[in-house]
Amino acid sequence: EPSTGGFDDASKRFVVQCLRRLERTCCWGAGRQQLGVQNSRLIGRARVPVLKLQLDCGAELDVSLNDDGGIKAARFLQSFQQDFAAVRPLTLLLKCILKQRGLSEVYMGGLGSWSLVNMVLAHLMVMSGTGQQVDHLGSMLLSFLQRFGVDFDLDAEAVAVKRGGFVKKNSLGSNFARKGIITLEDPLTGREVAGGSHRYADVQELFRKLHERLQEALAQAQQQQPSSASGTGRQQPQHVRFGRWGDDDDDDDEVYLDAGNRSPTYKASIRQQRSGSGSSNNGNEWGVLGL
């Protein structure tokens, strides 16, 4: 039953066979020309098998059968949208950064979208409970990176949105006992959802480096900020831009740091496909923030 977070073995084999036939139809002959499918990948070993399609226009589609999990997840997130409007922009920005590092897909050991959005939502819930202004995107980005890149204890803490944000890991039972991977309870099924993210150490290190880099840039911009704008008594905000090193004219991927209020205000244009994105990025040529 998909609503419990997966299929039994017999049902999964049948679903995989159907998806394989669909893949052949979409990727060969007239189907390929009509749909414009560039690449495909069938993830048959997932709890819910999925066919991933990349179109010529750059769009990416995930196709599953007899599974309403995506619809339920969308409705679940919509129920929080009014109170936590920052969920969507923060998740998109973080997803963009993870994608450029090859850490955005579970089948590659990275952090999936459902795990990421639950982490963002849990963080905003807890910050709201402490009286923080959770619609301030810059401060929420920095505090998120500090929490999951620096402070979060993988052995002791777990993400559990349905229980208020975070709980003790040992309170969730033996099914949540994996080490070295973030523990995340699915708010819809109650099952562990991030177990496939075996490269989470890389995700955590990326968040740590990003937090460190932003803090350094903010401190530097604050020191260089004039006490007031010329001719006025108002402070003149300064922005520090980070992109690909040596690429000052490229405005496709950028983050602006507002030194006037010590918080990032961002402008992130998520490019559908960077040229050569399938290969590893050498040096500092990897996009957002040029880490």
C-alpha positions in Angstrom: 0.0 0.0 0.0 1.8 3.2 -1.2 0.2 5.3 1.6 2.4 3.5 4.1 5.5 4.5 2.3 6.2 1.7 -0.1 5.0 -1.5 -2.0 5.3 -5.1 -1.1 7.7 -7.1 -3.3 5.2 -8.5 -5.8 3.6 -5.1 -6.3 7.0 -3.4 -6.7 8.0 -5.9 -9.4 4.8 -5.1 -11.3 5.2 -1.4 -11.0 8.9 -1.6 -12.1 7.8 -3.6 -15.2 5.2 -0.9 -16.1 7.7 1.9 -15.6 10.2 0.1 -17.8 7.7 -0.2 -20.6 6.8 3.5 -20.2 10.5 4.4 -20.3 10.9 2.5 -23.6 7.9 4.3 -25.1 9.1 7.7 -24.0 12.7 7.3 -25.0 12.6 5.5 -28.3 11.1 6.4 -31.8 8.2 8.7 -32.1 7.7 8.9 -28.4 11.1 10.5 -27.9 10.5 13.0 -30.6 7.1 14.0 -29.4 8.0 14.3 -25.7 11.5 15.6 -26.2 13.0 13.2 -23.6 16.8 13.7 -23.4 17.7 11.2 -20.6 15.9 8.7 -18.4 16.7 6.7 -15.3 14.6 4.1 -13.7 15.1 3.8 -9.9 13.5 0.4 -9.3 15.0 -0.3 -5.9 13.5 2.8 -4.2 10.7 2.3 -1.6 8.4 3.8 -4.3 9.9 3.0 -7.8 10.3 6.2 -9.9 11.1 6.9 -13.5 13.2 10.1 -13.8 13.0 11.9 -17.2 15.0 14.9 -18.3 13.4 16.8 -21.2 15.2 18.7 -24.0 13.8 22.0 -22.5 15.7 21.3 -19.3 12.7 20.3 -17.2 13.0 17.2 -15.0 10.0 14.9 -14.3 9.6 12.1 -11.8 7.0 9.5 -12.7 5.5 7.0 -10.2 2.5 4.7 -10.5 -0.3 3.9 -8.1 1.3 6.2 -5.5 -0.5 9.3 -4.0 2.5 10.2 -1.8 3.4 13.2 -3.9 -0.1 14.6 -3.7 -0.3 14.1 0.0 3.1 15.7 0.5 2.1 18.8 -1.6 -1.1 19.2 0.5 0.9 18.8 3.7 3.3 21.5 2.7 0.5 23.8 1.6 -1.0 23.6 5.1 2.2 25.3 6.4 2.6 27.8 3.7 0.7 30.6 5.4 2.6 30.4 8.6 6.0 29.6 7.1 6.2 31.4 3.7 10.0 31.0 3.8 9.8 27.3 3.2 9.6 27.5 -0.6 12.4 30.0 -1.3 14.8 28.5 1.2 14.3 25.0 -0.1 14.7 26.1 -3.7 18.0 27.9 -2.9 19.4 25.0 -0.9 18.3 22.5 -3.6 20.1 24.5 -6.2 23.3 24.5 -4.2 23.0 20.7 -3.5 22.3 20.0 -7.2 25.4 21.8 -8.3 27.5 19.6 -6.0 25.7 16.4 -7.1 24.1 16.0 -3.7 20.5 16.5 -4.6 19.5 12.9 -5.5 18.9 10.1 -3.1 19.9 7.4 -5.6 23.4 9.1 -5.7 23.6 9.2 -1.9 22.5 12.9 -1.7 19.7 14.6 0.1 16.3 14.3 -1.5 13.7 17.1 -1.8 11.3 15.6 0.7 14.1 15.3 3.3 15.4 18.8 2.6 12.0 20.5 2.9 11.3 18.7 6.1 14.6 20.0 7.5 13.7 23.5 6.4 10.2 23.3 7.9 11.5 21.8 11.2 14.0 24.6 11.5 11.4 27.3 10.9 9.0 25.7 13.4 11.7 25.8 16.1 12.9 29.3 15.3 9.3 30.5 15.3 8.8 29.0 18.8 11.7 31.0 20.1 10.3 34.3 18.8 12.5 34.6 15.7 11.2 36.4 12.6 10.9 33.4 10.4 9.9 35.4 7.3 13.4 37.0 7.2 15.0 34.9 4.6 18.6 35.9 5.2 18.7 35.2 8.9 16.8 31.9 8.4 19.3 30.8 5.7 22.3 31.5 8.0 20.7 29.9 11.0 19.7 26.8 9.0 23.3 26.4 7.7 24.6 26.8 11.3 22.1 24.2 12.6 22.7 21.5 10.0 26.3 22.4 9.1 27.7 23.0 12.6 25.5 22.3 15.5 23.3 19.3 14.6 24.3 16.1 16.5 23.6 13.1 14.2 23.9 10.6 17.0 21.5 12.3 19.4 19.0 14.4 17.4 16.3 13.6 14.8 14.1 15.7 12.5 10.4 15.1 13.2 8.1 17.8 11.9 5.0 16.0 13.1 6.4 16.1 16.7 7.2 19.8 16.6 10.5 19.9 14.7 13.2 18.0 16.5 13.3 15.1 19.0 15.8 12.8 20.7 16.9 10.2 18.2 16.5 7.3 20.7 12.8 8.2 21.2 12.0 7.0 17.6 12.9 3.3 18.1 15.4 0.9 16.6 14.3 1.6 13.0 16.0 5.0 13.3 19.4 3.8 14.5 21.6 4.4 11.5 24.8 6.3 12.2 26.5 9.0 10.1 23.2 9.9 8.3 20.6 12.5 9.4 17.6 10.8 11.0 14.3 12.1 9.6 10.8 10.8 10.4 8.4 11.1 7.5 5.4 13.1 8.9 3.0 11.3 6.6 4.1 7.6 7.1 6.1 7.7 10.3 8.9 5.8 8.5 12.6 6.8 8.2 13.0 8.8 5.0 16.6 9.8 4.7 18.2 6.3 5.0 19.5 6.4 1.4 21.5 9.6 1.9 24.8 7.8 2.6 26.7 10.9 1.4 25.2 13.1 4.1 28.6 13.8 5.5 29.3 15.7 2.3 26.0 17.6 2.6 26.9 18.5 6.2 30.4 19.7 5.2 28.9 21.7 2.3 26.5 23.5 4.7 29.4 24.1 7.1 31.6 25.7 4.5 28.7 27.8 3.1 27.9 29.1 6.6 31.6 29.9 7.2 31.9 31.7 3.9 28.8 33.8 4.4 29.9 34.8 7.9 33.3 35.9 6.6 31.8 37.8 3.8 29.3 39.6 6.1 32.1 40.5 8.5 34.2 41.9 5.7 31.4 43.8 4.1 30.5 45.3 7.6 34.0 46.5 8.0 34.1 48.2 4.6 30.6 49.8 5.0 30.7 53.6 5.3 29.1 55.1 8.3 26.6 56.9 6.1 25.7 57.4 2.5 27.2 60.6 1.0 24.9 63.5 1.4 22.5 61.7 3.7 22.3 60.5 7.3 21.2 57.1 6.2 23.4 54.0 6.1 24.2 52.9 2.6 23.8 49.1 2.3 26.6 47.2 0.5 26.3 44.0 -1.3 28.9 41.3 -1.8 28.4 39.1 -4.8 29.7 35.5 -5.0 29.6 33.6 -8.3 32.1 31.6 -10.2 35.6 32.9 -9.6 36.9 35.1 -12.4 33.4 35.5 -13.8 32.3 39.0 -12.8 30.0 39.5 -15.7 27.9 36.3 -15.3 24.7 37.1 -13.5 23.1 33.7 -13.7 24.1 32.4 -10.3 24.5 34.9 -7.5 23.9 35.7 -3.9 23.9 39.2 -2.5 24.9 39.8 1.1 23.3 42.9 2.6 25.9 44.2 5.0 23.6 46.9 6.3 21.4 44.5 8.3 24.0 41.6 8.3 21.7 39.2 6.5 21.7 37.7 3.0 19.1 38.9 0.6 19.4 36.5 -2.3 18.8 36.5 -6.0 19.2 32.9 -7.2 18.4 32.0 -10.7 18.2 28.2 -10.9 19.6 27.3 -14.2 18.1 24.2 -15.7 21.3 22.6 -16.8 24.9 24.0 -16.5 27.1 23.1 -19.4 29.0 20.0 -18.4 26.9 19.5 -15.2 27.3 15.7 -15.5 31.0 15.9 -14.9 32.8 16.9 -11.7 33.6 20.6 -11.2 37.2 21.3 -10.8 38.7 24.1 -8.7 36.2 26.8 -7.9 34.1 26.4 -11.1 31.0 25.1 -9.5 28.6 27.9 -9.3 26.6 29.4 -6.4 28.9 31.2 -3.9 32.0 29.8 -5.5 32.9 27.7 -2.5 
